[in-house]
Amino acid sequence: MGTKEKIQEDVDVLEKEVNQHEIVLHNDDVNSFDFVIDSLIDVCEHTLEQAEQCTILVHYKGKCTVKTGELKELQSRCSKLLSLGLSAELV
């Protein structure tokens, strides 16, 4: 492996470490499917299909990762989900 490839490999590893945070949405008995779907589209920039799939997973599995990325970017999104009354955590 050449120096250029080694450097790129190191960069790829560092980027994965930087982006290792995620927002996990938990099931609740309060919010409707439509409200959760709309919230994921608005806050997490999901497509309708992504939002529907995540909502179904949360309902049946109890939780689902709804967004991954850098900590700074996710903090405001997680706060927004919480302010909407959803049960979310940043891990």
C-alpha positions in Angstrom: 0.0 0.0 0.0 1.3 3.4 -1.0 1.5 6.5 1.2 -1.4 8.1 -0.5 -3.6 5.0 0.1 -2.5 4.8 3.7 -3.4 8.5 4.3 -6.8 8.0 2.7 -7.4 5.0 4.9 -6.5 7.0 8.0 -8.9 9.8 6.9 -11.7 7.3 6.3 -11.2 5.9 9.9 -11.2 9.4 11.4 -14.3 10.4 9.6 -16.1 7.3 10.9 -15.1 8.1 14.4 -16.3 11.7 14.0 -19.6 10.6 12.7 -20.3 7.9 15.3 -23.1 9.7 17.1 -26.8 8.9 16.5 -30.2 10.0 17.5 -32.3 7.1 18.8 -36.1 7.6 18.8 -38.0 5.6 21.4 -41.6 4.4 21.3 -44.3 6.2 23.3 -48.0 5.9 23.7 -48.7 9.6 23.1 -47.8 10.6 19.6 -49.6 9.5 16.4 -47.9 7.8 13.5 -48.6 10.8 11.3 -47.1 13.2 13.9 -43.9 11.2 14.2 -43.6 10.8 10.5 -44.1 14.6 9.9 -41.6 15.3 12.7 -38.9 13.1 11.2 -39.4 14.7 7.8 -39.1 18.2 9.3 -36.3 17.7 11.8 -34.2 14.9 10.4 -34.8 15.6 6.7 -36.2 12.1 6.1 -38.1 11.2 2.9 -41.7 10.1 3.5 -40.6 6.5 3.0 -37.7 6.8 5.5 -39.9 8.4 8.1 -42.6 5.8 7.7 -40.1 2.9 8.0 -38.5 4.4 11.1 -41.9 5.0 12.7 -42.9 1.4 12.1 -39.6 0.2 13.6 -40.0 2.4 16.6 -43.6 1.1 17.1 -42.7 -2.6 16.8 -39.1 -2.7 18.1 -39.3 0.0 20.7 -36.6 2.2 19.3 -34.8 3.1 16.0 -31.8 5.2 15.0 -33.2 8.0 13.0 -30.1 10.1 12.3 -26.4 9.7 12.4 -23.7 12.3 12.1 -21.5 14.7 14.0 -22.4 15.6 17.6 -22.8 19.3 16.9 -25.3 18.7 14.1 -27.3 16.1 16.0 -27.6 18.1 19.2 -30.0 20.7 17.8 -32.0 18.0 15.9 -32.4 15.9 19.1 -33.5 19.0 21.1 -36.1 19.8 18.4 -37.5 16.3 18.6 -37.7 16.5 22.4 -39.4 19.9 22.2 -42.0 18.3 19.9 -42.7 15.8 22.7 -41.0 12.8 21.1 -38.8 10.5 23.2 -35.3 10.7 21.7 -31.7 10.4 22.9 -28.3 11.3 21.5 -25.8 8.4 21.8 
